[in-house]
Amino acid sequence: MANQNTQWDLWEVFTQKRSGAPFEHAGSVHAPDAEMALQNARDVYSRRMEASCIWVVPSHHIVSSTPEDMGPFFDPANDKIYRNPNFYKTPEGIKFE
Amino acid sequence: MENDTMSSTYFRYLLRLGDTALIHAHRLSEWCGHGPILEEDIALTNISLDLLGQSRSLLTKAGDVEGKGRDEDALAFHRDERNFFNVLMAEQPNGDFAFTILKSFFISTFQVVTYSGLEKSEDVALKAIATKSLKEALYHQRHSGQWVVRLGDGTEESNKRLLDAINELWRFTDDLFAHDPAMDALVSASIIPASTALHHAWLEKVSATLNEATIGIPSNVFMMQGSIAAKHTEHLGYILAEMQVLPRMYPDAKW
């Protein structure tokens, strides 16, 4: 079958709410190049002042763990609850968000 | 204002900026649901909304200057064609995407140089509107300018479409900077910038981008003018008919 994918490349968009805050994945856009990807990301994901900075990354540059990795990657942490800070006494006055 | 002539010239000048934003906004809104891709559909309509916001501020300010109690709605919906002062380019039909983009680039660059000039205005209210609008216009210019380069320096077809667009649109470029001698008093009072200086700045920016896009500026073009005297091409009447029909049929309607 002929290649029916006539879409432009996919770019992942990360937005930062304010300087110093972590970049968070906002979604993705199609664009022919980096500058257009930034513009599209701005129009799609920051129309209501959601961001003060935007990253765009070609989706094929994202390296992801696969579902097959799930067991070896994540299960070993299952029975090691001592890695969680539950057993520490929290000083008074500390607030959790 | 020192006298009535100056005040009415200022009123028309503000209408010119406000109407240009309003009519261009209306044209871009016609792309809603028709953009070549989802992202571009959103971009064009975002820009349209920015422009609508600018026209609201400018028409409100015009109403204040006129001093007859007309608000933004009265000015937008209850004026006829011969009282609209938008530049002729704004009312031209959208054509294809390349045509809309080039029109948008010319108009947003016109707005960038105009608002930049108005940032030095002695009228603090207008100065504030200009400062706010300039940020938007710079983004609109960046958006359309990037597209102009890509279309011009893109495929054979995109280059041809952009060439067709410039051959059609160039005739409306002098009209952007048409000058009414009555405006001289406003320029002397440092309320508005001189249009010759703006034209020069506009041409410089436009030439640089067109050069990057490998598109030449057409020569020996007959220049259309008229908007400074509210004389329009055939297209404005149809836009107004569509835009004004509801508030004119139901003058007290609320939405």
Contacts between the chains, C-beta under 8 A, distances in Angstrom:
chain1	res1	chain2	res2	distance
A	8	B	37	7.5
A	29	B	39	5.4
A	30	B	37	6.2
A	30	B	38	7.8
A	30	B	39	6.3
A	31	B	39	7.1
A	32	B	150	7.1
A	33	B	150	8.0
A	35	B	146	5.8
A	36	B	146	6.5
A	36	B	150	7.5
A	39	B	43	6.9
A	39	B	142	7.4
A	39	B	143	5.8
A	39	B	146	6.7
A	40	B	39	3.9
A	40	B	40	7.7
A	40	B	43	7.0
A	42	B	139	8.0
A	43	B	39	6.4
A	43	B	42	5.1
A	43	B	43	4.3
A	43	B	46	5.4
A	44	B	39	5.9
A	44	B	42	5.7
A	47	B	42	7.8
A	47	B	46	6.0
